[in-house]
């Protein structure tokens, strides 16, 4: 029987080597955030692109910590993100 540590190590190795697998995990994490945001604050006046960008940045941060990567967030939308990005990320 495989141990939990072995399973996690195998999963981490696969996430590092398979971009499609990495992206699927990333997107599922980001969408979980977006879904929960909508559930908790359904009447929020925060623009959707801001929520989208925060969710994707959070997923990128999580995945990079997990797999020991420095991948950039490739899923930012809208040029208006740049002026507010530092306020949200830092």
N, C-alpha and C positions, 0 to 999 in steps of 0.2 A: 504494500500500500504506500502511496506517495504521501509525504508529510506536507503540512501546510507551507512550511518554508520552501520546500522543493517546488510546490505548485506556484507560489508567489514568484519565486526566482524564474521559473519557466515562463510565466505570464509576462514578467518584466522584460525578459530577453526577447520575447516575441513582439512586444510593444516597441522595443527599440529597433527591431529589424524590419518590421512590416508597417509601412506608412498607412496603408488602408486600415489595418487593425488599430493603430494609434488614433487615426482620425475618427473611427467609429466610437472609441471610448471618449475621446475629446468631445464629440458632438453630443453624446448621451449625457455627459456631465453638464455641458452648457444648457441643453434643453431642460434638464431637471431644474436648474436654477431658474430659467425663464418661466417654466410652468409654475413653480412655487411662488415666484414673484407675482404672477398673475392671480394665483389663488389667494395670496395674502393681501395684495393691494390691487384689486380689480379695477378700481376707479382712479388709479394713479395718473397724474398728468405728465409723468416722465415719458419722454419720447421713446418709441420702441427701439430705435437704433442705439440709444444709450443703454437700454437694458440688454440688448443683443451684444453690444461690445463689452459690457461688464461681465456678462455670462461667459463669453468666449475668452476674455482675459483670465477670469477665475479658473476656467477649465485648463487653459494653457499653463497657468501657474501650478495647478495641481499635478498635471501630467508631467511637467518638467521636474518637479520635485520627486515624483514617483520613479521616473525612469532615468533620472540624472541627466537631463537634457537641457539645452539652452535654446530650444526651438522658439521662434518668434510666433506671435499670434497672427496667423494668416487670414483670419476671418473677420477683421474689423470692417465695418461698413460706414459709409458717409464721411466725407471730408470734414464735417463739423466735429468729428470725434477728437481731432488733434487739440483744439483749444481747451477741452475739458478733461482729456485723458490724465494729465498729471494730477489733477485735483482728486480723481477717483482712484487711481492706481497707487499713488504715494501716500 
